[in-house]
Each structure stands twice: as C-alpha cells, then as structure tokens.
Amino acid sequence: MADDNARDKPRVHGLGGVFFKAEDPGALAAWYAEHLGVGVQDWGGAVFPWRREDTGGSAYTVWSPFKSSSEYFKPSDKPFMLNFRVDDLDAMLEALRAAGCNVLDRHEDGEQGRFGYVMDPEGHLVELWQPAVEESGE
C-alpha cells in the first residue's frame, strides 16, 4: 500500500520516452514504420498520445532511435536511456539529491520543456522531463 504522505512527494507521472542507439537510425525507424506501423515523423521518431490518469490531461510518449555514436546518453555507456515525465523538475531533483542519488550537473531548457538527469544504481542515464505544455505532441 502506498504511504499517504507519498502524494506530497515529487514523482514521475508517466513514461516520457524510449530512446536507444542504433547503427542506422533511419533504416531502423523505417523498419518499425513498415512492419509495426509506428508513425515515424520527419524528425525520425514517433509520439504516442495518451491521457493522464491523475489529471485527465493529454500527454504523449516519445520513441526515438539515436545514432550509435551519440554522446547524448553519457556518462552512461548503456545503449538506451529512459525518460520520465515529472510535474516539478526542481522539486524532483532536490528530492533525489537529498536522498543521496547521483544527480548530474546537467540540465536543458528548450521548446519541449525542461530536462534534468540522474544515474540509476546500475549506470543507466535517466532523463527527467517537465514538458513545456501538455499536448498530443503531433
């Protein structure tokens, strides 16, 4: 059972995206489009719209292959990165730091929103994303 105080803690509210390295991202994206019907967009990835259970607001999850030579997942040497959506990036990062987690001194602010990063105990890069706007992403 969940702790009643857990509602007040910062938390993720959905999978923001699945990002992974590929030798030929374009060819792989084309394979997913042809064989699995993934709606790959011009930028090379796809979005899957959904509704938030807690607020009913619209949201989306991103799927995107990266070049195998990409440095984006550094300092991790893993071939994939998890991205989780959060409502309050600053509160989440503060809570992770307070818990002794390996929060990276790296952040990004852009058109899609704000991003912060933490390494999990096995060395996977976890990207935390506070979207700029809740929308379908299409």
C-alpha positions in Angstrom: 0.0 0.0 0.0 1.2 3.5 -0.8 2.0 5.8 2.0 -0.5 8.7 2.3 2.5 11.1 2.5 3.7 9.9 -0.9 1.1 12.1 -2.6 3.1 15.1 -1.4 6.4 13.8 -2.7 7.6 14.7 -6.2 7.1 11.7 -8.5 7.0 10.7 -12.2 3.6 10.5 -13.8 4.4 8.7 -17.0 7.0 7.3 -19.3 8.2 10.3 -21.3 10.0 8.3 -23.9 12.2 5.4 -25.0 15.5 6.4 -26.6 18.1 3.9 -27.9 21.2 3.8 -30.0 21.1 2.2 -33.5 23.7 1.6 -36.2 21.3 3.2 -38.8 18.5 5.1 -37.0 16.8 6.0 -40.3 16.7 2.4 -41.6 15.6 1.1 -38.2 12.8 3.7 -38.0 11.7 2.7 -41.5 11.5 -0.9 -40.4 9.4 -0.1 -37.4 7.1 2.0 -39.6 6.7 -0.7 -42.2 6.5 -3.8 -40.0 4.9 -2.5 -36.8 3.0 0.6 -38.1 4.9 3.1 -35.9 4.0 6.5 -37.2 7.6 7.8 -37.7 7.7 11.6 -38.2 10.1 13.6 -40.3 12.4 14.1 -37.3 13.0 10.3 -37.1 10.9 9.4 -34.1 7.3 8.9 -33.1 4.8 10.1 -30.5 2.1 8.0 -28.8 -0.6 10.2 -27.3 -2.4 9.3 -24.1 -4.3 10.8 -21.2 -3.0 11.3 -17.7 -4.9 9.2 -15.2 -4.4 11.6 -12.4 -5.5 14.8 -14.1 -7.2 13.7 -17.3 -4.8 16.0 -19.3 -3.5 14.9 -22.6 0.1 13.8 -22.8 2.4 11.7 -25.1 5.3 9.3 -25.0 8.2 9.6 -27.5 10.0 6.8 -29.3 13.3 7.7 -31.0 16.4 5.8 -32.2 19.7 7.7 -31.8 22.9 7.2 -33.8 25.1 4.6 -32.2 27.9 7.2 -32.0 25.6 9.6 -30.0 27.2 11.0 -26.8 23.7 12.1 -25.5 23.5 9.2 -23.1 26.9 10.0 -21.4 28.1 9.4 -18.8 26.3 6.1 -19.2 27.7 3.5 -21.6 24.4 1.8 -21.9 22.7 1.8 -25.4 19.4 3.2 -24.1 18.0 6.0 -21.9 14.7 6.2 -20.0 12.8 9.4 -19.9 10.2 10.0 -17.3 7.7 12.9 -17.2 7.5 15.0 -14.0 5.3 17.9 -12.9 8.1 19.8 -11.0 11.6 19.1 -12.2 13.2 21.3 -9.5 11.4 19.5 -6.6 12.2 16.1 -8.1 15.9 16.9 -8.5 16.0 18.3 -4.9 14.4 15.2 -3.5 16.8 12.9 -5.4 19.8 14.9 -4.2 18.5 14.8 -0.6 18.2 11.0 -0.9 21.9 10.8 -2.0 21.1 9.9 -5.6 23.7 10.6 -8.4 22.0 13.7 -9.9 24.1 15.1 -12.8 25.1 18.7 -13.0 23.5 18.9 -16.4 20.2 20.4 -17.5 18.5 21.5 -20.6 15.7 24.1 -21.2 14.1 24.2 -24.6 11.0 24.2 -26.7 9.9 20.8 -25.4 10.4 21.8 -21.8 13.0 21.3 -19.0 15.2 18.3 -18.6 17.3 17.1 -15.6 19.4 13.9 -15.3 20.2 11.2 -12.7 22.1 8.0 -12.9 20.4 4.9 -11.6 22.4 2.5 -9.4 23.4 0.3 -12.4 24.7 3.2 -14.5 21.7 3.9 -16.7 21.0 7.6 -17.6 17.5 8.6 -16.5 16.2 11.8 -18.1 13.5 13.7 -16.2 11.3 15.8 -18.3 9.0 18.6 -17.3 7.0 19.2 -20.5 6.5 22.8 -21.6 2.9 22.1 -22.4 0.7 19.1 -22.1 -0.4 18.3 -25.6 -0.6 15.5 -28.1 2.9 16.1 -29.5 1.8 15.8 -33.1 
